[in-house]
């Protein structure tokens, strides 16, 4: 009888530059950066476009408007009201309101962003955002393939981008509350 072949364990790939994020399946575990999820616990993998919450910019507008009015009143009291009685105070308040309106309009008209959502049976959710929807679909297909095929491994490296799409990875545990992406 031939001797049994001993297969050495596979170790994670060497670290990549800090601007790269690794999404990989190794030994029945999904790795998203440093977070690991057993493939048997994954209940949903979806590449889609997440619509931003439309009420969040309005609530932020009200909060910052209250802050601007409070600053206007405090500066008027500190100065004794002399400099804030005329056009200086009105110009400050007008500039604050214009800035806040532009902030709200930017939030209201923000386009949906491409996301890869991975949800586990425990209810934790990991969201990866990238500007390229096709790349997210390919990664989702590779994860689903690895769930169905125990011997399948893969690794994908995505660039961390500082862009209008926000965080590259967002993690949330449980089903309580809003997703926030």
Rosetta constraint file for C-alpha pairs under 8 A:
AtomPair CA 12 CA 26 HARMONIC 7.80 0.50
AtomPair CA 16 CA 20 HARMONIC 6.25 0.50
AtomPair CA 16 CA 21 HARMONIC 7.94 0.50
AtomPair CA 19 CA 159 HARMONIC 5.85 0.50
AtomPair CA 19 CA 160 HARMONIC 4.97 0.50
AtomPair CA 19 CA 161 HARMONIC 7.62 0.50
AtomPair CA 20 CA 157 HARMONIC 5.99 0.50
AtomPair CA 20 CA 158 HARMONIC 5.49 0.50
AtomPair CA 20 CA 159 HARMONIC 4.60 0.50
AtomPair CA 20 CA 160 HARMONIC 5.53 0.50
AtomPair CA 21 CA 32 HARMONIC 7.49 0.50
AtomPair CA 21 CA 33 HARMONIC 5.64 0.50
AtomPair CA 21 CA 157 HARMONIC 5.50 0.50
AtomPair CA 21 CA 158 HARMONIC 5.21 0.50
AtomPair CA 21 CA 159 HARMONIC 6.23 0.50
AtomPair CA 21 CA 160 HARMONIC 6.39 0.50
AtomPair CA 22 CA 31 HARMONIC 7.33 0.50
AtomPair CA 22 CA 32 HARMONIC 6.11 0.50
AtomPair CA 22 CA 33 HARMONIC 5.22 0.50
AtomPair CA 22 CA 155 HARMONIC 6.77 0.50
AtomPair CA 22 CA 156 HARMONIC 5.79 0.50
AtomPair CA 22 CA 157 HARMONIC 4.60 0.50
AtomPair CA 22 CA 158 HARMONIC 6.51 0.50
AtomPair CA 23 CA 30 HARMONIC 7.36 0.50
AtomPair CA 23 CA 31 HARMONIC 5.50 0.50
AtomPair CA 23 CA 32 HARMONIC 4.61 0.50
AtomPair CA 23 CA 33 HARMONIC 6.27 0.50
AtomPair CA 23 CA 155 HARMONIC 5.81 0.50
AtomPair CA 23 CA 156 HARMONIC 5.21 0.50
AtomPair CA 23 CA 157 HARMONIC 6.27 0.50
AtomPair CA 23 CA 158 HARMONIC 7.74 0.50
AtomPair CA 24 CA 30 HARMONIC 5.77 0.50
AtomPair CA 24 CA 31 HARMONIC 5.05 0.50
AtomPair CA 24 CA 32 HARMONIC 6.72 0.50
AtomPair CA 24 CA 153 HARMONIC 7.34 0.50
AtomPair CA 24 CA 154 HARMONIC 5.44 0.50
AtomPair CA 24 CA 155 HARMONIC 4.03 0.50
AtomPair CA 24 CA 156 HARMONIC 6.03 0.50
AtomPair CA 25 CA 29 HARMONIC 5.42 0.50
AtomPair CA 25 CA 30 HARMONIC 4.52 0.50
AtomPair CA 25 CA 31 HARMONIC 6.09 0.50
AtomPair CA 25 CA 143 HARMONIC 7.25 0.50
AtomPair CA 25 CA 146 HARMONIC 7.14 0.50
AtomPair CA 25 CA 152 HARMONIC 7.70 0.50
AtomPair CA 25 CA 153 HARMONIC 5.03 0.50
AtomPair CA 25 CA 154 HARMONIC 5.33 0.50
AtomPair CA 25 CA 155 HARMONIC 6.42 0.50
AtomPair CA 26 CA 30 HARMONIC 6.71 0.50
AtomPair CA 26 CA 31 HARMONIC 7.70 0.50
AtomPair CA 26 CA 153 HARMONIC 5.30 0.50
AtomPair CA 26 CA 154 HARMONIC 7.05 0.50
AtomPair CA 27 CA 151 HARMONIC 7.79 0.50
AtomPair CA 27 CA 153 HARMONIC 7.21 0.50
AtomPair CA 28 CA 38 HARMONIC 6.18 0.50
AtomPair CA 28 CA 39 HARMONIC 5.55 0.50
AtomPair CA 28 CA 40 HARMONIC 7.81 0.50
AtomPair CA 28 CA 146 HARMONIC 7.67 0.50
AtomPair CA 28 CA 147 HARMONIC 7.74 0.50
AtomPair CA 28 CA 150 HARMONIC 6.58 0.50
AtomPair CA 28 CA 153 HARMONIC 7.96 0.50
AtomPair CA 29 CA 36 HARMONIC 6.27 0.50
AtomPair CA 29 CA 37 HARMONIC 5.50 0.50
AtomPair CA 29 CA 38 HARMONIC 4.51 0.50
AtomPair CA 29 CA 39 HARMONIC 5.44 0.50
AtomPair CA 30 CA 36 HARMONIC 5.51 0.50
AtomPair CA 30 CA 37 HARMONIC 4.99 0.50
AtomPair CA 30 CA 38 HARMONIC 6.15 0.50
AtomPair CA 30 CA 39 HARMONIC 6.14 0.50
AtomPair CA 30 CA 143 HARMONIC 7.75 0.50
AtomPair CA 31 CA 35 HARMONIC 5.63 0.50
AtomPair CA 31 CA 36 HARMONIC 4.52 0.50
AtomPair CA 31 CA 37 HARMONIC 6.48 0.50
AtomPair CA 32 CA 36 HARMONIC 6.48 0.50
AtomPair CA 37 CA 41 HARMONIC 7.22 0.50
AtomPair CA 37 CA 42 HARMONIC 7.46 0.50
AtomPair CA 37 CA 120 HARMONIC 7.88 0.50
AtomPair CA 38 CA 42 HARMONIC 7.03 0.50
AtomPair CA 39 CA 146 HARMONIC 7.89 0.50
AtomPair CA 39 CA 147 HARMONIC 5.84 0.50
AtomPair CA 40 CA 147 HARMONIC 7.14 0.50
AtomPair CA 41 CA 120 HARMONIC 5.33 0.50
AtomPair CA 41 CA 121 HARMONIC 5.37 0.50
AtomPair CA 41 CA 122 HARMONIC 7.77 0.50
AtomPair CA 42 CA 118 HARMONIC 7.03 0.50
AtomPair CA 42 CA 119 HARMONIC 5.87 0.50
AtomPair CA 42 CA 120 HARMONIC 4.26 0.50
AtomPair CA 42 CA 121 HARMONIC 6.11 0.50
AtomPair CA 43 CA 118 HARMONIC 7.75 0.50
AtomPair CA 43 CA 119 HARMONIC 5.73 0.50
AtomPair CA 43 CA 120 HARMONIC 5.13 0.50
AtomPair CA 43 CA 121 HARMONIC 5.65 0.50
AtomPair CA 44 CA 117 HARMONIC 7.40 0.50
AtomPair CA 44 CA 118 HARMONIC 5.65 0.50
AtomPair CA 44 CA 119 HARMONIC 5.03 0.50
AtomPair CA 44 CA 120 HARMONIC 6.87 0.50
AtomPair CA 45 CA 116 HARMONIC 7.14 0.50
AtomPair CA 45 CA 117 HARMONIC 5.61 0.50
AtomPair CA 45 CA 118 HARMONIC 4.66 0.50
AtomPair CA 45 CA 119 HARMONIC 6.60 0.50
AtomPair CA 45 CA 140 HARMONIC 6.16 0.50
AtomPair CA 45 CA 143 HARMONIC 7.64 0.50
AtomPair CA 45 CA 144 HARMONIC 7.24 0.50
AtomPair CA 46 CA 116 HARMONIC 5.63 0.50
AtomPair CA 46 CA 117 HARMONIC 5.15 0.50
AtomPair CA 46 CA 118 HARMONIC 6.72 0.50
AtomPair CA 46 CA 137 HARMONIC 7.93 0.50
AtomPair CA 46 CA 140 HARMONIC 6.47 0.50
AtomPair CA 47 CA 114 HARMONIC 7.20 0.50
AtomPair CA 47 CA 115 HARMONIC 5.70 0.50
AtomPair CA 47 CA 116 HARMONIC 4.39 0.50
AtomPair CA 47 CA 117 HARMONIC 6.34 0.50
AtomPair CA 47 CA 133 HARMONIC 7.43 0.50
AtomPair CA 47 CA 136 HARMONIC 5.92 0.50
AtomPair CA 47 CA 137 HARMONIC 5.50 0.50
AtomPair CA 47 CA 140 HARMONIC 6.46 0.50
AtomPair CA 48 CA 114 HARMONIC 5.76 0.50
AtomPair CA 48 CA 115 HARMONIC 5.55 0.50
AtomPair CA 48 CA 116 HARMONIC 6.55 0.50
AtomPair CA 48 CA 117 HARMONIC 7.91 0.50
AtomPair CA 48 CA 133 HARMONIC 7.70 0.50
AtomPair CA 49 CA 112 HARMONIC 5.58 0.50
AtomPair CA 49 CA 113 HARMONIC 5.20 0.50
AtomPair CA 49 CA 114 HARMONIC 4.34 0.50
AtomPair CA 49 CA 115 HARMONIC 5.76 0.50
AtomPair CA 50 CA 112 HARMONIC 5.26 0.50
AtomPair CA 50 CA 113 HARMONIC 5.42 0.50
AtomPair CA 50 CA 114 HARMONIC 6.32 0.50
AtomPair CA 50 CA 115 HARMONIC 6.40 0.50
AtomPair CA 50 CA 181 HARMONIC 7.29 0.50
AtomPair CA 51 CA 111 HARMONIC 7.17 0.50
AtomPair CA 51 CA 112 HARMONIC 4.40 0.50
AtomPair CA 51 CA 113 HARMONIC 6.77 0.50
AtomPair CA 52 CA 110 HARMONIC 7.17 0.50
AtomPair CA 52 CA 111 HARMONIC 7.58 0.50
AtomPair CA 52 CA 112 HARMONIC 6.20 0.50
AtomPair CA 52 CA 113 HARMONIC 7.96 0.50
AtomPair CA 52 CA 181 HARMONIC 6.84 0.50
AtomPair CA 53 CA 57 HARMONIC 7.98 0.50
AtomPair CA 54 CA 58 HARMONIC 7.51 0.50
AtomPair CA 54 CA 107 HARMONIC 7.31 0.50
AtomPair CA 54 CA 108 HARMONIC 5.69 0.50
AtomPair CA 55 CA 59 HARMONIC 6.37 0.50
AtomPair CA 56 CA 60 HARMONIC 6.18 0.50
AtomPair CA 57 CA 61 HARMONIC 6.01 0.50
AtomPair CA 57 CA 103 HARMONIC 7.54 0.50
AtomPair CA 57 CA 104 HARMONIC 5.13 0.50
AtomPair CA 57 CA 107 HARMONIC 5.46 0.50
AtomPair CA 57 CA 108 HARMONIC 6.70 0.50
AtomPair CA 58 CA 62 HARMONIC 6.35 0.50
AtomPair CA 58 CA 104 HARMONIC 6.22 0.50
AtomPair CA 59 CA 63 HARMONIC 6.28 0.50
AtomPair CA 60 CA 64 HARMONIC 6.16 0.50
AtomPair CA 60 CA 104 HARMONIC 7.86 0.50
AtomPair CA 61 CA 65 HARMONIC 5.91 0.50
AtomPair CA 61 CA 100 HARMONIC 5.98 0.50
AtomPair CA 61 CA 101 HARMONIC 7.39 0.50
AtomPair CA 61 CA 103 HARMONIC 7.60 0.50
AtomPair CA 61 CA 104 HARMONIC 6.27 0.50
AtomPair CA 62 CA 66 HARMONIC 6.14 0.50
AtomPair CA 63 CA 67 HARMONIC 6.37 0.50
AtomPair CA 64 CA 68 HARMONIC 6.08 0.50
AtomPair CA 64 CA 100 HARMONIC 7.26 0.50
AtomPair CA 65 CA 69 HARMONIC 6.18 0.50
AtomPair CA 65 CA 96 HARMONIC 7.60 0.50
AtomPair CA 65 CA 97 HARMONIC 6.92 0.50
AtomPair CA 65 CA 100 HARMONIC 7.19 0.50
AtomPair CA 66 CA 70 HARMONIC 6.08 0.50
AtomPair CA 67 CA 71 HARMONIC 6.09 0.50
AtomPair CA 68 CA 72 HARMONIC 6.06 0.50
AtomPair CA 68 CA 93 HARMONIC 7.04 0.50
AtomPair CA 68 CA 96 HARMONIC 6.48 0.50
AtomPair CA 69 CA 73 HARMONIC 6.20 0.50
AtomPair CA 69 CA 93 HARMONIC 7.23 0.50
AtomPair CA 70 CA 74 HARMONIC 6.06 0.50
AtomPair CA 71 CA 75 HARMONIC 5.96 0.50
AtomPair CA 72 CA 76 HARMONIC 6.16 0.50
AtomPair CA 72 CA 89 HARMONIC 7.01 0.50
AtomPair CA 72 CA 92 HARMONIC 7.58 0.50
AtomPair CA 72 CA 93 HARMONIC 6.92 0.50
AtomPair CA 73 CA 77 HARMONIC 6.23 0.50
AtomPair CA 74 CA 78 HARMONIC 6.08 0.50
AtomPair CA 75 CA 79 HARMONIC 6.08 0.50
AtomPair CA 75 CA 81 HARMONIC 7.92 0.50
AtomPair CA 75 CA 84 HARMONIC 7.64 0.50
AtomPair CA 76 CA 80 HARMONIC 6.02 0.50
AtomPair CA 76 CA 81 HARMONIC 4.53 0.50
AtomPair CA 76 CA 82 HARMONIC 7.54 0.50
AtomPair CA 76 CA 83 HARMONIC 7.43 0.50
AtomPair CA 76 CA 84 HARMONIC 5.43 0.50
AtomPair CA 76 CA 85 HARMONIC 7.90 0.50
AtomPair CA 76 CA 89 HARMONIC 7.89 0.50
AtomPair CA 77 CA 81 HARMONIC 5.73 0.50
AtomPair CA 79 CA 83 HARMONIC 6.74 0.50
AtomPair CA 79 CA 84 HARMONIC 7.65 0.50
AtomPair CA 81 CA 85 HARMONIC 5.85 0.50
AtomPair CA 83 CA 88 HARMONIC 6.71 0.50
AtomPair CA 83 CA 89 HARMONIC 7.26 0.50
AtomPair CA 84 CA 88 HARMONIC 5.76 0.50
AtomPair CA 84 CA 89 HARMONIC 4.34 0.50
AtomPair CA 84 CA 90 HARMONIC 7.57 0.50
AtomPair CA 85 CA 89 HARMONIC 6.41 0.50
AtomPair CA 86 CA 90 HARMONIC 6.89 0.50
AtomPair CA 87 CA 91 HARMONIC 5.80 0.50
AtomPair CA 88 CA 92 HARMONIC 6.23 0.50
AtomPair CA 89 CA 93 HARMONIC 6.30 0.50
AtomPair CA 90 CA 94 HARMONIC 5.99 0.50
AtomPair CA 91 CA 95 HARMONIC 6.00 0.50
AtomPair CA 92 CA 96 HARMONIC 6.19 0.50
AtomPair CA 93 CA 97 HARMONIC 6.19 0.50
AtomPair CA 94 CA 98 HARMONIC 6.14 0.50
AtomPair CA 95 CA 99 HARMONIC 6.08 0.50
AtomPair CA 96 CA 100 HARMONIC 6.15 0.50
AtomPair CA 97 CA 101 HARMONIC 6.08 0.50
AtomPair CA 98 CA 102 HARMONIC 6.26 0.50
AtomPair CA 99 CA 103 HARMONIC 6.25 0.50
AtomPair CA 100 CA 104 HARMONIC 6.21 0.50
AtomPair CA 101 CA 105 HARMONIC 6.15 0.50
AtomPair CA 102 CA 106 HARMONIC 6.13 0.50
AtomPair CA 103 CA 107 HARMONIC 6.38 0.50
AtomPair CA 104 CA 108 HARMONIC 6.08 0.50
AtomPair CA 105 CA 109 HARMONIC 6.09 0.50
AtomPair CA 106 CA 110 HARMONIC 6.01 0.50
AtomPair CA 113 CA 129 HARMONIC 7.21 0.50
AtomPair CA 113 CA 130 HARMONIC 7.90 0.50
AtomPair CA 113 CA 131 HARMONIC 7.27 0.50
AtomPair CA 113 CA 165 HARMONIC 6.38 0.50
AtomPair CA 114 CA 129 HARMONIC 5.92 0.50
AtomPair CA 114 CA 130 HARMONIC 6.19 0.50
AtomPair CA 114 CA 131 HARMONIC 6.33 0.50
AtomPair CA 114 CA 132 HARMONIC 7.02 0.50
AtomPair CA 114 CA 133 HARMONIC 5.51 0.50
AtomPair CA 114 CA 136 HARMONIC 7.76 0.50
AtomPair CA 115 CA 127 HARMONIC 6.27 0.50
AtomPair CA 115 CA 128 HARMONIC 5.53 0.50
AtomPair CA 115 CA 129 HARMONIC 4.52 0.50
AtomPair CA 115 CA 130 HARMONIC 6.64 0.50
AtomPair CA 115 CA 133 HARMONIC 7.56 0.50
AtomPair CA 115 CA 136 HARMONIC 7.10 0.50
AtomPair CA 116 CA 127 HARMONIC 5.51 0.50
AtomPair CA 116 CA 128 HARMONIC 5.05 0.50
AtomPair CA 116 CA 129 HARMONIC 6.42 0.50
AtomPair CA 116 CA 136 HARMONIC 5.89 0.50
AtomPair CA 116 CA 137 HARMONIC 7.74 0.50
AtomPair CA 116 CA 140 HARMONIC 7.06 0.50
AtomPair CA 117 CA 125 HARMONIC 6.84 0.50
AtomPair CA 117 CA 126 HARMONIC 5.86 0.50
AtomPair CA 117 CA 127 HARMONIC 4.64 0.50
AtomPair CA 117 CA 128 HARMONIC 6.68 0.50
AtomPair CA 118 CA 125 HARMONIC 5.73 0.50
AtomPair CA 118 CA 126 HARMONIC 5.22 0.50
AtomPair CA 118 CA 127 HARMONIC 6.43 0.50
AtomPair CA 119 CA 123 HARMONIC 6.32 0.50
AtomPair CA 119 CA 124 HARMONIC 5.79 0.50
AtomPair CA 119 CA 125 HARMONIC 4.48 0.50
AtomPair CA 119 CA 126 HARMONIC 6.48 0.50
AtomPair CA 120 CA 124 HARMONIC 5.57 0.50
AtomPair CA 120 CA 125 HARMONIC 6.62 0.50
AtomPair CA 122 CA 174 HARMONIC 6.82 0.50
AtomPair CA 123 CA 173 HARMONIC 6.30 0.50
AtomPair CA 123 CA 174 HARMONIC 4.53 0.50
AtomPair CA 123 CA 175 HARMONIC 5.64 0.50
AtomPair CA 124 CA 171 HARMONIC 7.44 0.50
AtomPair CA 124 CA 172 HARMONIC 5.63 0.50
AtomPair CA 124 CA 173 HARMONIC 3.95 0.50
AtomPair CA 124 CA 174 HARMONIC 4.97 0.50
AtomPair CA 124 CA 175 HARMONIC 7.19 0.50
AtomPair CA 125 CA 171 HARMONIC 5.76 0.50
AtomPair CA 125 CA 172 HARMONIC 5.23 0.50
AtomPair CA 125 CA 173 HARMONIC 6.15 0.50
AtomPair CA 125 CA 174 HARMONIC 7.58 0.50
AtomPair CA 126 CA 169 HARMONIC 6.99 0.50
AtomPair CA 126 CA 170 HARMONIC 5.76 0.50
AtomPair CA 126 CA 171 HARMONIC 4.43 0.50
AtomPair CA 126 CA 172 HARMONIC 6.45 0.50
AtomPair CA 127 CA 168 HARMONIC 7.95 0.50
AtomPair CA 127 CA 169 HARMONIC 5.58 0.50
AtomPair CA 127 CA 170 HARMONIC 5.06 0.50
AtomPair CA 127 CA 171 HARMONIC 6.27 0.50
AtomPair CA 128 CA 167 HARMONIC 7.97 0.50
AtomPair CA 128 CA 168 HARMONIC 5.41 0.50
AtomPair CA 128 CA 169 HARMONIC 4.56 0.50
AtomPair CA 128 CA 170 HARMONIC 6.53 0.50
AtomPair CA 129 CA 165 HARMONIC 6.96 0.50
AtomPair CA 129 CA 166 HARMONIC 7.74 0.50
AtomPair CA 129 CA 167 HARMONIC 6.85 0.50
AtomPair CA 129 CA 168 HARMONIC 4.94 0.50
AtomPair CA 129 CA 169 HARMONIC 6.43 0.50
AtomPair CA 130 CA 136 HARMONIC 7.26 0.50
AtomPair CA 130 CA 161 HARMONIC 7.90 0.50
AtomPair CA 130 CA 165 HARMONIC 7.21 0.50
AtomPair CA 130 CA 168 HARMONIC 6.59 0.50
AtomPair CA 131 CA 165 HARMONIC 7.00 0.50
AtomPair CA 132 CA 136 HARMONIC 6.77 0.50
AtomPair CA 133 CA 137 HARMONIC 6.33 0.50
AtomPair CA 134 CA 138 HARMONIC 6.31 0.50
AtomPair CA 135 CA 139 HARMONIC 6.33 0.50
AtomPair CA 136 CA 140 HARMONIC 6.11 0.50
AtomPair CA 137 CA 141 HARMONIC 6.15 0.50
AtomPair CA 138 CA 142 HARMONIC 6.26 0.50
AtomPair CA 139 CA 143 HARMONIC 6.28 0.50
AtomPair CA 139 CA 156 HARMONIC 7.36 0.50
AtomPair CA 140 CA 144 HARMONIC 6.27 0.50
AtomPair CA 141 CA 145 HARMONIC 6.04 0.50
AtomPair CA 142 CA 146 HARMONIC 6.14 0.50
AtomPair CA 142 CA 154 HARMONIC 7.33 0.50
AtomPair CA 143 CA 147 HARMONIC 6.31 0.50
AtomPair CA 144 CA 148 HARMONIC 6.50 0.50
AtomPair CA 145 CA 149 HARMONIC 6.03 0.50
AtomPair CA 145 CA 152 HARMONIC 7.41 0.50
AtomPair CA 146 CA 150 HARMONIC 6.22 0.50
AtomPair CA 146 CA 151 HARMONIC 7.44 0.50
AtomPair CA 146 CA 152 HARMONIC 5.05 0.50
AtomPair CA 146 CA 153 HARMONIC 6.57 0.50
AtomPair CA 160 CA 168 HARMONIC 6.26 0.50
AtomPair CA 161 CA 168 HARMONIC 7.24 0.50
AtomPair CA 162 CA 166 HARMONIC 7.01 0.50
AtomPair CA 162 CA 167 HARMONIC 7.87 0.50
AtomPair CA 170 CA 181 HARMONIC 7.50 0.50
AtomPair CA 172 CA 179 HARMONIC 7.36 0.50
